[in-house]
Amino acid sequence: MDRFSTTRLTAERLNESHLEDLVALHLGADVSRYLGGVRSAEVTKAYLASNMAHWDQHGFGLWVLRTTDGAFAGRAGIRHILVDGVDEIEIAYTFRREFWGRGLASEIATTLTEMGLARLQLPSLIGLVFVAHRASRRVLEKANCSRRSRRIMARTS
């Protein structure tokens, strides 16, 4: 599934043409404080390559998100991640600061949860958030209210 839409967002499979938008996203201090810190252009380029390889290996991954008028809003997806040595599958989302507080994270998290469990038939999904990121914790709790169980794992650092 290279593309999909929600009520207010369109999603396109991550590709090399998205590098400039991702660099700008990852350079935002407000956005990056919950991603482990600001990422340089070089680190973001490696991140992009790694996530494109994830698509090739697993058939799913990250999408770039745009508003219905085409503005870059952020990125989100479903991806494998090692947590304490265990291969887990997480839903992940990050939005540009100007899109916070509009319910877009809840919209995409709910869509990704349903897509992962129903369409991709994944056995389970997790969400990883920093303990201090209350808004993101609420988003995952809302997405957790569907039919099958998921786990929210909190990171302290």
Secondary structure, DSSP 8 states (H G I E B T S, - for coil): --EEE-SSEEEEE--GGGHHHHHHHHH-HHHHTTTTS---HHHHHHHHHHHHHHHHHHS--EEEEEETT--EEEEEEEEEEEETTEEEEEEEEEE-GGGTTSSHHHHHHHHHHHIIIIIS--S--EEEEETT-HHHHHHHHHHTTSSS--EEEEE--
